């Protein structure tokens, strides 16, 4: 049994955003004469919530596509030992509304489920809805060092089993769900994605006008790369404003991202981000993203 995977551009979009919006702070929590030291330093015992909303429009082979997505999740720092922080990440809400010809998806895990068809041969989109509803409230853990490198991931298999066991479907369908889940949420993919999200810091303190560049690989995207340029636009008290520009190059895929984000230097929390992504190949698509972050 085969089921449709999540669109590659959706996964890539989330990756680009996460790479831009990460945790950065200095111990003093404010700029000084030497600038602001940016590094991964979320605080043990604290929880942080993120809300990311994406509005996508594009066209392929003469067919218009529209897609709205929302992801809400909580990151809790449950341990800090031997320069490694253990982060528990929990899915709070997943929303998707897609209109692409014969492909139509509409669900919000904060609302009662409208489409729960269990037979993916008749309704694969209903099965996707089932999977995301089952993910709500589920968690996994990562260990991250102060450079933002994800050293290990735990709990993905347990997350998958919990999702599958919560779905009232036959064994053949469960196997199909497991295949889809493993293709999108396996431990290597999570580790790669979050490593690129966190590991973006400069190697020295920065001041207004300073720039730096990071290039990271994308194993999931045919060995391509994301190159991101960062520039400190403003430092207002504990708020650091960054201009962000990313270029994407991979096998047959081209795109770019521009935008700004605000970071609370005392916590490293991205309190606000506004980005626009434009893909030119293989599909012409524009994606506008708004991100809000708060400390619980």
Phi, psi and omega in degrees: 000134179247146176230152181289137176276163173297144181303139182299322181294329177295313179296318179295319179302312179299322180295315179300318180295314181296326178295324181282323188254098185223183184267130179209133177198167171244156187297327180284338178081013180202162179289148173227192183297335180267001181096189181255127177273118182262124177200168181277115186206048173297151190266135178302136180088352180263153175236145183229137180248143177234140173234121181237125180240131181237135177238113188244137175222138179192183181211136176220132181051040178078004182252125180283141179234137175227137183210126174244132181225149176220134176233125173241132179211160180244133175247118180247129177273102188266345179201154178214100187213137177054044179063017177240130176258132177263120184250126174261117183252126184239133176281118181263324183202140173225127181230138177214133173225112185233137175227104181220073180068243182283347181265113179228128180229138178206103176206157178213115185293353173276353181244160175303142183290129182268329186228110183231030180305127186273345183264105182294339178291329178270327184209079180296331179290327175296323177294321176299318176302315179303316183297316182288324175299322180290335180285337182302129180086354180272156187223163167215169183236150175227150171250125187232134177270179187289346174280350183090012179276128177278111185273331179201158178229136180225146172098002180291317179297319178295322177298314180299314180297320179295319178297312183294317182291339180276352182262130182274077181224168180283173186293323178298319178293321178300321178296321177295318178298319180299321179296315179296314182299312182296330179289335184253330189233028177289164187298321179296320180293317178297314181299315180297314183296314183284332173299318178289336179284320187264329189272072185228008192280147176288165183266011178204159177302150183235154177238176177302131180095344180290147180228158172204161184230140175232134173240126182231150180277158178232085181303327182285346183246053173057038175074020179283183181225153168245122176251122184238131175256129179245141177220131178282111182275315181211153167229109182243098184062240180266004181259123177252124180256126181243137165272137184232132176220124183238141173243140179243134172219126176206183183297102176079008183233132180225139179192171179210156178224138174226155178164188178225159173212154178248131182239131173281110186292341180282336182238341186080008184278132172282107184276336180201138176215138177226115184229155173228129179248140176231119175256136180250341181207140002278352181234132175285120184206142174242132182232122175255134188230135173236132182233136175233135178231138178220154173267132181289000000 
